[in-house]
Amino acid sequence: MGGGSACAAAVHDGYVLHKPLKRSPFCGEWMDKLMRASLTVREPPTALHPLYTLNRSAAGPAEETLTVNEYPGTHPSYHQYMQMQACAHVELLPFEAWSRARDHLATTPSRVRT
């Protein structure tokens, strides 16, 4: 999966079969743009703040506050690029969580009831 397309190929006995190779343009940047558009058409619109605009500070014991800083000199294209990066990160979170859970289950001894 990349920025412009995704492809999938079947594997048999460790060898890639080239005939069933499938390509799809619906991934990467297209999905980021779709996610960003879906956030803006909601009522009320959901704000998508890039990470460089967020500031975390301690508010008390085990509490934190998150404030949004505006940088007026930032070029709009950079702001949009960083919003797209945030969307890409959100897209990968389910896969990352699944991978961590799988690794945890692989290292945890199984409990067998007798």
C-alpha positions, 0 to 999 in steps of 0.5 A: 500500500502506497500513496497512489495505489495498493496491490495484492498478490497471491502466494503459493509455497513461498512464490508470488503468483503474478496472474492474480495480482490485483491493483486498486487506486483506492488507498493512501492519499485518496483515503486521507482526502476522503477522511479529511472531507468527511470530517469537514462536512459533519455538523458541527465540523470536526476540527483536524489539528496537525500535531505541530499546533498542539501543546500539552501541559500538566494541569495537576496530578495525573492530568494534562491539558491540550491547547491549540496554538495558531502559527499565522506565518505557516503556509497553507500547503504545509498545514494541509500536508500536516493534516493529511499526515494526521489522517494517515496516522489515524488510518494505521492505528487499527493495524498497529493495535492489532499487531501489538495485541498479536505480539502480546498474545504470542508472548503470553503463556496460554492458560489451559483449564483442566 
